[in-house]
Amino acid sequence: MNGAQDLGGQMGFGPVAPEVGEPLFHAAWEKRALALTLAAGAMGHWNIDESRHARESLHPVDYLSSSYYEIWTKALEVLLLRHGFVAREELASGQASVVPTTPRRVLSADMVPAVLAKGGPTHRDKAGAPRFAVGDRVKTILIHPSGHTRLPRYARGKSGVIEMRHGAHVFPDSNAHGGGENPDWLYTVRFEARELWGREADSNSAVSIDAWESYLLEEPA
């Protein structure tokens, strides 16, 4: 969706200013926010794509005025409400008052190292062969979906070149909305900066993104 999270190439937000010596966490509560989000996801009632969509679906004013982990906690509230683990009155009062959904799994402390080491691999088997080869010129589709997509707004309707092929992976656009994993071929596509942002962009710069085959069209000769 065209949400507040998709700021690549947008003007008016100032330069990106990396924090020198940035710590892993700026406050103790951020550690807890990360832990709660991972533990809740491990219950098995939503996937990473639904989780991402919950974050990008926050109201733009709310999103842009929140810190990184504030966005995580607000999106976690959305997911917990949606799947019946909490009620609105419980969030308001801080007290349990309804019978929650039963988790499919519970992440105990002793399981954490192995679960984090395993991660969440998205590579899947897929019949047939990928449509594009390294070096092929392609053009991304021009879309403005109401749902989740991993095709950034600045790279839609743009021409680029296939740099790498990564096999088939879970397709986030459907996986985020209960439509199944629908594995699709995944590529790295390189775009010249001037293709993305016009003639005033640095002619020596380029941007590479990972793009599923469903996002790509053959570039006309």
C-alpha positions in Angstrom: 0.0 0.0 0.0 1.0 3.6 -0.4 1.6 4.2 3.3 3.7 6.5 5.4 6.4 3.8 5.5 7.2 4.1 1.8 9.3 7.3 1.9 12.1 6.4 -0.6 12.7 9.3 -2.9 10.1 11.5 -1.3 11.0 15.2 -0.8 10.4 17.3 2.3 11.7 14.9 4.9 15.3 16.0 5.0 18.5 14.0 4.5 19.1 10.6 6.1 21.4 11.3 9.0 22.8 8.1 10.5 23.5 8.3 14.2 27.2 8.0 15.1 27.8 5.1 17.4 24.1 4.2 17.4 23.3 1.7 20.2 21.3 -1.4 19.6 18.6 0.0 21.9 18.0 3.6 23.1 16.0 2.6 26.1 15.3 -0.6 28.1 11.7 -0.7 26.9 12.8 -1.1 23.3 14.4 -4.5 24.2 11.0 -5.6 25.7 9.2 -4.4 22.6 11.4 -6.5 20.4 11.0 -9.5 22.7 7.2 -9.2 22.9 6.9 -8.9 19.1 9.0 -12.0 18.5 7.3 -14.0 21.2 3.8 -13.0 20.0 4.7 -13.9 16.4 6.0 -17.3 17.6 2.4 -18.1 18.7 1.8 -18.9 15.1 -1.3 -16.9 14.3 0.2 -14.4 11.8 3.2 -14.3 9.6 5.9 -11.7 9.0 4.1 -10.2 6.0 0.9 -9.6 8.0 3.1 -8.1 10.7 4.7 -5.7 8.3 1.3 -4.7 6.9 0.0 -4.0 10.4 2.9 -1.5 10.8 2.4 0.2 7.4 -1.4 0.4 8.0 -1.0 2.8 11.0 -2.4 6.2 10.3 0.4 8.3 8.6 0.3 10.9 11.4 0.7 8.2 14.0 3.4 6.4 12.0 5.5 9.5 11.3 5.3 10.7 14.9 6.3 7.4 16.4 9.8 6.0 17.0 10.8 2.7 15.4 9.8 0.5 18.4 6.7 2.5 19.1 5.6 1.5 15.6 6.3 -2.1 16.5 4.3 -2.0 19.7 1.3 -0.2 18.1 1.3 -2.8 15.2 1.5 -5.6 17.8 -1.6 -4.2 19.5 -3.4 -4.4 16.1 -2.4 -8.0 15.6 -3.3 -9.1 19.2 -6.7 -7.4 18.8 -7.3 -8.9 15.4 -6.6 -12.4 16.5 -8.4 -12.3 19.8 -5.6 -12.2 22.3 -6.7 -9.0 23.9 -9.8 -6.8 24.0 -9.8 -3.0 23.6 -10.9 -2.5 27.2 -7.9 -4.6 28.3 -5.5 -2.4 26.5 -7.2 0.7 28.0 -7.2 -0.7 31.6 -4.0 -2.8 31.6 -6.0 -5.6 33.2 -7.1 -9.0 31.8 -10.8 -9.3 31.6 -11.7 -11.7 28.7 -10.7 -15.3 27.8 -8.0 -14.9 25.0 -7.3 -17.0 22.0 -5.2 -20.1 22.8 -1.8 -19.9 21.3 -0.8 -22.6 18.8 2.8 -22.4 20.3 4.4 -20.8 23.3 8.0 -19.6 23.0 9.7 -20.5 26.3 13.0 -18.9 27.3 15.1 -22.1 26.6 13.8 -22.2 23.0 14.8 -18.6 22.1 18.4 -19.2 21.0 17.5 -22.0 18.6 14.4 -20.1 17.2 16.4 -17.0 16.6 19.2 -19.0 14.9 16.7 -20.7 12.6 15.1 -17.5 11.6 12.2 -17.6 9.1 13.4 -18.9 5.8 11.1 -18.0 2.9 12.7 -20.1 0.1 10.2 -22.6 -1.4 10.1 -25.1 -4.2 8.3 -24.0 -7.4 7.6 -25.9 -10.6 8.9 -24.7 -13.9 11.6 -22.2 -14.6 12.1 -18.5 -13.9 11.0 -16.2 -16.7 14.1 -13.9 -16.6 17.8 -14.3 -16.7 20.7 -12.2 -15.4 21.2 -9.3 -17.7 17.6 -9.2 -19.0 16.0 -5.7 -19.1 12.7 -5.5 -17.3 10.1 -3.0 -16.3 8.2 -3.0 -13.1 4.5 -2.9 -13.0 2.7 0.3 -12.0 0.4 -0.4 -9.1 -1.2 1.3 -6.1 -2.5 -1.6 -4.1 -4.6 -1.2 -1.0 -2.9 -4.2 0.5 0.7 -5.2 1.2 3.4 -5.1 -1.4 7.2 -5.2 -1.3 7.5 -3.2 -4.5 8.5 0.3 -3.3 6.6 3.2 -4.7 9.7 4.9 -6.2 10.5 1.8 -8.3 7.1 1.3 -9.9 6.8 1.6 -13.7 10.6 1.8 -14.0 13.1 0.1 -16.2 16.0 -1.9 -14.8 18.3 -4.9 -15.3 18.2 -8.3 -13.6 21.4 -8.6 -11.5 20.7 -11.9 -9.6 18.2 -14.7 -9.3 17.4 -16.1 -5.8 15.0 -19.0 -6.5 11.4 -19.0 -5.5 10.3 -17.4 -2.3 7.0 -16.7 -0.4 5.1 -14.0 -2.2 4.4 -11.3 0.5 1.5 -9.6 -1.4 -0.7 -12.7 -0.8 0.9 -14.1 2.3 0.1 -10.9 4.3 -3.7 -11.3 3.7 -4.2 -15.0 4.3 -4.0 -15.8 0.5 -1.3 -18.4 0.9 2.4 -18.4 0.3 2.1 -18.6 -3.5 5.9 -18.9 -4.1 7.2 -16.7 -6.9 10.6 -16.3 -8.4 12.7 -13.6 -6.7 15.3 -11.4 -8.4 17.6 -8.5 -7.6 17.0 -5.7 -10.1 19.3 -2.7 -10.6 17.9 0.7 -11.5 19.9 3.7 -12.5 19.3 6.7 -10.3 18.2 8.9 -13.2 15.6 6.3 -14.2 14.1 6.5 -10.7 14.4 10.2 -9.9 15.0 12.1 -13.2 17.9 13.9 -14.8 18.9 15.8 -11.6 19.8 12.5 -9.9 23.5 11.4 -9.6 24.4 9.8 -12.9 26.9 7.6 -11.1 24.4 6.1 -8.7 22.1 3.2 -8.9 19.7 1.3 -6.6 19.2 -2.4 -6.4 16.0 -3.9 -5.0 14.7 -7.5 -4.6 11.6 -7.9 -6.8 9.3 -10.9 -7.3 8.5 -12.0 -10.8 4.9 -10.9 -10.4 6.2 -7.3 -10.3 8.1 -7.6 -13.6 7.4 -7.2 -17.3 9.7 -7.8 -20.2 11.2 -4.5 -21.3 10.1 -3.9 -25.0 13.1 -3.8 -27.4 
